[in-house]
């Protein structure tokens, strides 16, 4: 969970810097890609927990 939150924070910071600074739009793209990868990782980990049969 800590990894998820740290990557989410990094994606947000890169996105804000990329959107605010002129000529650094590649940081915005990196932030978006990092955010998508982070959400996909969280969905994959979350789906693994749901598949366990409940008793």
Rosetta silent file (secondary structure, phi, psi, omega in degrees, C-alpha in Angstrom):
SEQUENCE: XXXXXXXXXXXXXXXXXXXXXXXXXXXXXXXXXXXXXXXXXXXXXXXXXXXXXXX
SCORE:     score description
SCORE:     0.000 S_00000001
   1 L     0.000  -35.604  179.300    0.000    0.000    0.000 S_00000001
   2 H   -65.825  -39.627  178.717    2.886    2.354    0.727 S_00000001
   3 H   -61.924  -43.299  178.832    4.321    1.707   -2.746 S_00000001
   4 H   -58.874  -46.454 -177.685    0.970    2.531   -4.317 S_00000001
   5 H   -68.303  -38.639  177.891    0.717    5.820   -2.433 S_00000001
   6 H   -65.502  -42.114  178.359    4.314    6.841   -3.190 S_00000001
   7 H   -67.870  -35.456  176.631    3.889    6.148   -6.905 S_00000001
   8 H   -64.698  -42.960  177.613    0.595    8.031   -6.882 S_00000001
   9 H   -63.583  -43.101  178.376    2.275   11.012   -5.231 S_00000001
  10 H   -62.667  -40.874  179.144    5.145   10.917   -7.739 S_00000001
  11 H   -63.976  -40.660  179.748    2.684   10.810  -10.650 S_00000001
  12 H   -66.360  -43.063 -179.515    0.799   13.802   -9.268 S_00000001
  13 H   -64.553  -45.566  178.687    3.962   15.845   -8.717 S_00000001
  14 H   -62.846  -39.229  178.731    5.293   15.065  -12.203 S_00000001
  15 H   -64.894  -42.272  179.658    1.915   15.922  -13.714 S_00000001
  16 H   -66.466  -44.935  179.354    1.703   19.259  -11.914 S_00000001
  17 H   -64.667  -41.822  179.907    5.260   20.238  -12.831 S_00000001
  18 H   -65.137  -35.187 -179.894    4.733   19.126  -16.429 S_00000001
  19 H   -77.766  -32.748 -175.220    1.519   21.104  -16.754 S_00000001
  20 H   -84.038  -35.231 -174.345    2.854   24.247  -15.057 S_00000001
  21 L   -90.041  139.514  177.169    6.313   24.535  -16.628 S_00000001
  22 L   -75.308  132.510  176.640    6.802   25.555  -20.232 S_00000001
  23 L    83.551    3.204  179.200    8.639   22.966  -22.311 S_00000001
  24 L  -115.241   37.205 -178.569    8.356   20.176  -19.755 S_00000001
  25 H   -68.359  -19.264  176.530    5.280   18.485  -21.147 S_00000001
  26 H   -65.168  -28.732  175.541    7.196   15.206  -21.223 S_00000001
  27 H   -67.694  -35.106  175.632    6.962   15.211  -17.412 S_00000001
  28 H   -64.028  -42.595  178.762    3.184   15.406  -17.740 S_00000001
  29 H   -64.367  -41.616  178.018    3.258   12.394  -20.079 S_00000001
  30 H   -64.045  -41.004  178.324    5.484   10.466  -17.663 S_00000001
  31 H   -62.410  -41.384  178.869    3.151   11.339  -14.799 S_00000001
  32 H   -66.056  -44.449  178.712    0.114   10.090  -16.724 S_00000001
  33 H   -63.044  -42.119  178.905    1.852    6.834  -17.689 S_00000001
  34 H   -64.411  -39.523  177.892    2.986    6.311  -14.110 S_00000001
  35 H   -64.077  -44.655  179.933   -0.545    6.949  -12.833 S_00000001
  36 H   -64.040  -42.288  178.298   -2.054    4.445  -15.285 S_00000001
  37 H   -64.628  -37.925  179.524    0.552    1.826  -14.370 S_00000001
  38 H   -66.230  -43.728  178.816   -0.075    2.426  -10.677 S_00000001
  39 H   -66.548  -39.164  178.042   -3.836    2.030  -11.019 S_00000001
  40 H   -64.416  -40.486  177.783   -3.373   -1.125  -13.123 S_00000001
  41 H   -63.805  -43.626  179.476   -1.043   -2.578  -10.482 S_00000001
  42 H   -64.680  -38.495  177.917   -3.510   -1.779   -7.710 S_00000001
  43 H   -66.197  -37.735  179.906   -6.363   -3.368   -9.686 S_00000001
  44 H   -68.035  -43.064  179.164   -4.280   -6.491  -10.266 S_00000001
  45 H   -68.001  -40.440  179.348   -3.366   -6.830   -6.596 S_00000001
  46 H   -66.232  -36.120 -179.762   -6.933   -6.103   -5.517 S_00000001
  47 H   -72.143  -27.636  177.633   -8.380   -8.685   -7.888 S_00000001
  48 H   -67.500  -34.156  179.471   -6.062  -11.347   -6.510 S_00000001
  49 H   -72.242  -31.364 -176.004   -7.495  -10.833   -3.045 S_00000001
  50 H   -75.196  -28.626 -174.548  -11.096  -11.118   -4.259 S_00000001
  51 L   -71.504  -12.524  178.705  -10.589  -14.479   -5.984 S_00000001
  52 L   -68.051  133.877  179.098  -10.067  -16.341   -2.720 S_00000001
  53 L   -69.666  137.322  179.694  -13.065  -18.446   -1.835 S_00000001
  54 L   -89.798  139.317 -178.685  -14.866  -17.268    1.263 S_00000001
  55 L  -113.518    0.000    0.000  -15.727  -19.836    3.909 S_00000001
